[in-house]
Amino acid sequence: MGLKDKYILKSKDSWNKKKTWHPLIMSLVLVISLAIIHKAYWVSTTETNPDEIWGNKQITKNGNNWTIDFEEEVGDSITFKGILRTAPKFEVYRNDTFVPGKYSEGEALVYSEDLYGKTMLNVSGIRILVNDDLSKQFFVSEIITIKATLVSNVSTFDNNGEIITLVREGWVAESEDINLSSSKDNYFFTAELLIFFTGLYLSLKRVTNLREQTGLVWHLAKFELKQGIKSPRMIVLGVIFTLFIIGMGWLLGDLQMEIQNLRSLYKMLTEHYNNYVSLFSL
């Protein structure tokens, strides 16, 4: 018998010895396969790296004529998938948040009065202008899909006394083109859980004397719990663990609040600075 035949025979023997857990093993293989399909679905139907597209835009400054171009063609539509890096409620254009006629390098546009009531989303790094107020519809760190279209427009602005003509390309979208990725993810997650628990159930049915063994384990667990929970060491560990969890919860909550406050403060200070610069330039 050759080495290959011995290996195959040994593998078959090892597989047959695990007959009880065959359903669970097969369910795990199916779950992994479904997870790969889940990932492939998003990669094939959406652009999962929006930051790369935003970073590849070309800004050309030729005297008083500036241009902002993307590698895509004007009129192209792309469905982006990403995380909202900032809260939309802080990205809505209102009277006190920008100065019309001022150029924003970070958002790659010239502020104008027709921006009032619109929202500039930051989706994993790419800036997308939505023709609606999204302050109460979406929140920071949510994962969304958004179908955006590349458009072009021409505007002018004052740059240290020089009138600059900007021909820019930018991404725009409508509010109905935005969805939470969980609307699709939940189907995959539900299917994966059903497959896993089905395999687990079928494997447990193959275990001999399962009820008796489960009862024995349960009685042992209750005995250990009754004996251990009353010990001073267990009480001290429980108190320390509880305080640690509560402290971490407070810390993370305060940290998230501070980050949001710093972002809103930074944006407010930036806008006020731009207002003062515009007033003095006049």
Secondary structure as GFF3:
##gff-version 3
##sequence-region A 1 282
A	DSSP	alpha_helix	3	17	.	.	.	ID=ss1
A	DSSP	three_ten_helix	19	21	.	.	.	ID=ss2
A	DSSP	alpha_helix	22	45	.	.	.	ID=ss3
A	DSSP	alpha_helix	50	55	.	.	.	ID=ss4
A	DSSP	beta_strand	58	62	.	.	.	ID=ss5
A	DSSP	beta_strand	65	69	.	.	.	ID=ss6
A	DSSP	beta_strand	77	83	.	.	.	ID=ss7
A	DSSP	three_ten_helix	88	90	.	.	.	ID=ss8
A	DSSP	beta_strand	103	104	.	.	.	ID=ss9
A	DSSP	beta_strand	109	110	.	.	.	ID=ss10
A	DSSP	three_ten_helix	113	115	.	.	.	ID=ss11
A	DSSP	beta_strand	119	123	.	.	.	ID=ss12
A	DSSP	beta_strand	126	130	.	.	.	ID=ss13
A	DSSP	beta_strand	143	159	.	.	.	ID=ss14
A	DSSP	beta_strand	162	173	.	.	.	ID=ss15
A	DSSP	three_ten_helix	175	177	.	.	.	ID=ss16
A	DSSP	beta_strand	178	180	.	.	.	ID=ss17
A	DSSP	alpha_helix	182	206	.	.	.	ID=ss18
A	DSSP	alpha_helix	210	229	.	.	.	ID=ss19
A	DSSP	alpha_helix	232	281	.	.	.	ID=ss20
###
